[in-house]
Amino acid sequence: MEFMTLKLIFKQLFGAILACFSAFSLAQEVQVDDGFVRAMPPTVPNSAAYMTLKNPGKDKVLVGVRTQAAKEAQLHTLIEEQGMVKMRQVSEFSLPAEGELVLAPSGDHIMLLGLTQPLKEGEEVGLTLIFADESEQLISLPVRKGASQNHHHHHHH
């Protein structure tokens, strides 16, 4: 009888510890606000993803993105050269602890190159964010036309 009681206590204790660890790891995940992938005409082979990433944890560095929706996903920034705004691929975006990274049409963003099929408004696109510490985070963004409509989507996968 005593052994069964001890076993039950350990089982509950282990469950509680496990729950704490999983809650802690979830709390450290980057939060995605107001994200979307731009809907493009079927003849356009590329699109872009925009979002605000909020980092509740330690410094992170976004080094890449994978998606089934395109042959390639690249980190891009806009720079001004001789009065012309040009897009440039970059190797990483910093995401400071307790800070945020804004990916917007007028600045840093994620380019989706070689779409595997046209993106229709209302569909969801899955993206895997890849960080320098080798952690990955799967997110899902709606396909929308034009600028952000200030919807706050919280996707935790």
N, C-alpha and C positions, 0 to 999 in steps of 0.2 A: 504493500500500500504506500509506504513512504517513498519508495523508488519511483512509483508512478507520479506522485505529487511533485517530486523533484524534477522529473522528466518534463512534466507539464509546465513548471515554472521556467525551466531552461528554454523550453520551446517558445513560450510567450516572450521571455526576455530576448531571445535571439530574433524573434519576429519584430520586436520593438526596435532593436538595434538596427536591423536591416531597413526598417521603415525610415529611421532617422538618416541613414546613409543615402537612401534613394531620394529622400526629400532634399537633402543637402546638395546632391549632384544636380537635381532639377533646379534648385535655387541659383546654381552657378551658371546655368545655361544662358546664352545670349537671348535676349527677348527681341522679337521682331514686331515693329509697329508700322502700320500704314504701308505695307508692302504691296506691290503689284508688278505684273509683267505687262508690257504694253502690247495691246492688240494691234496687229499690222495687217494690211491687205494681203491676200494669199500670194501675190506675186513678189512680196518682199521676203527675202530669205533670212533676215536677221531681226532680232528684237532686243529689248533691254529690260533688266529687272531693277526696280527701285525699292528702297525700304529704309527705315531707320533701325539700326541695331543698337540695343541698349545692353551694356555690359555690367551686371551686378557683381562680377567677381574680379579676378586678377587681370592684369594687362593681357590682351590677346592680339594676335596678328592674323588677319584673314589673308590666306595665301592662294586660295583657289576655290572654284565652284564646279560641281558636276551636275549634269541634268540629262534626263532621257529625252528632253524636248528639243535639244540641239546637239550638233556634232561637237561643238566646243563652246565653253563659257569662259570669258576673259574678264579680268578686272581692268576697268578703263577710267581714265580721268580726262578732264578737259583742260587744255592749256591755251594760252593766248600767245601767238607768234606773229609779230608784225601786223597787229590789228586783226588777225584772223584767229578764230577759235578752232582748235584742232583736237581730235580725240587721240589719246595715246594709251597703249597698253602699259600697265604697271604690274610689278611682281607682288605687291602686297598693300593692304590697308591696315593701319594701326587702329586698334579699338581699346582705348585706355580704360583702366579699372574705374568703375563707377561713372564711366563716360558713355558717349554714343558716337556712332558713325552714321552720317546721313548720306545715303546713296540716292541722288536725285537727278532729274533730266538736265539740270544746269551745272552738274559737277561730277563727282565720282559716281560710277554706276557699274553694273555687271552687263556685259554684252553677251547675247546668246547668238552664236554664229552658226549658220547652216541648220535652220530649224528642220526637224524631222517631219513636221506637218504644220499647216497653218494653225495659228493659235486663235481660238474663237473666244469672244467676250463671254465671261461667266465660267470658263473652264478654270481648273486649278493646275498649276505647274509646280512639280516637286523639284527642289534644289537642295543639294548637299553642300553646306558651307564647310570648307576645309581650313583648319587653323594651323599655325606654325608648330604648335605643341602636338600635332598629329591627331588632335581631337576633330570629330566631325559632327555636324548637326544638321538633321534633315528638317527642312521647312517647306511649307506649301503656300504659294501665292496665287491670288486670283488674277485672271487676265482681264484687263480693263483698257478702255480707250483713254488717251489723254492724261491729264494731271491728276494728282491725288485728290480723293474726295473726302479725306480726313476720316476714313473709317479706321477704327482701331481693331485690327485683327491680332489676336494673341494665339499663335500656333505653337504648341509644345508637343514635339514628337519624341 
